Amino acid sequence: MAELQISRGIPGAIAPVIGSLKDRPYRFIDSVKIFDAIRAAIKDEDLRLLPEFGGADQFLSSNFVLAVPTYASAATGALLNTTSRTPAG
């Protein structure tokens, strides 16, 4: 996605950097650095004032909460100050 953003000329887009998480053997792209760089390039003050949010896994690190859709939905609703609904089924 970062390479697509660069190819499309998104202001603030940066090359992905592969990192590791503590001493775990897994490698990942640090999406927070990409987000921060793109957000810093936003010139429109109204856009800069919009809340920063996305999927629950972007602000939660609890596997227990993320594994249960109703918990993740409730956490997201609480963060965004919205009414959380229980998924059908």
N, C-alpha and C positions, 0 to 999 in steps of 0.2 A: 504494500500500500504506500509506503514511504517513497519508493521509486516511482510509482504512478504519480504521486503528488509532485515530485520533482519534475517529471516529464511534462506535467500539465502546467507548470509554472506557478504553483500555489505559493504565495508569499510566505516566507519563513520555513518552507519545506527543507528538511535536512536528510542526509543519507542515514539509513538505519545503522545502528551500532549494535553488534552482537555482544551480549554480556552474560554473566552468570549470576545466580542468586546465592549469595553466601558461599557455602562449601558444597552445594548440591551439584550433581553432574549435569544438570539441565542448562541449556543455553536459551536465551530469549532476546527479542528486540526490545529495547527500552522505549516503550511508547510514550512514557511520560516526558522524556526529552523532546520527542517529536511534537507532542502536544504543546509543551511550553514554548518551543521555537515558533510554531505557527500562531499560537495565541499572542505572543509578543509582537508579531508582525501586523496584527489587526490595528488599523488606524481609526476606524469608526468607534467613537466612544460608546454609542448605544449597544453595539455588538460586544464590546469589551465588558459591559455591565451584565450581560446575560449570564445565568448560572452555568457553572461547569459541571456537567453530569453526563452519564452514559449508562451502560449496563451495570448491574449490581457488582459484577466481578471487577469493575474499575475502582470501586471504593471499599469493597469488603475483602478481607483475606481469610474469612472463616469458611473452611470447606463444609462445615456442618450447615451453616446458613445457606451457602450457595447450592448445596445438594438438594435442598428442599424448596421447590418453587414458591410455595406460599410464604416461606420465611424470607426469601430473597425479594419477593414482591412487596412484603410488608416493610422491609428495610428500605427499599427504594422509595416507597410511598412516604415513609417517615422522613427520609432525607429531603425529598422534594416537596414535603408538606401537602401531599395529595391523599385522597382516600384510596386505600389499597383494597383491591377486590380479590377474592379467592377464585382461582381459575376453575372453570367447569370441569367436572370429571372426577 
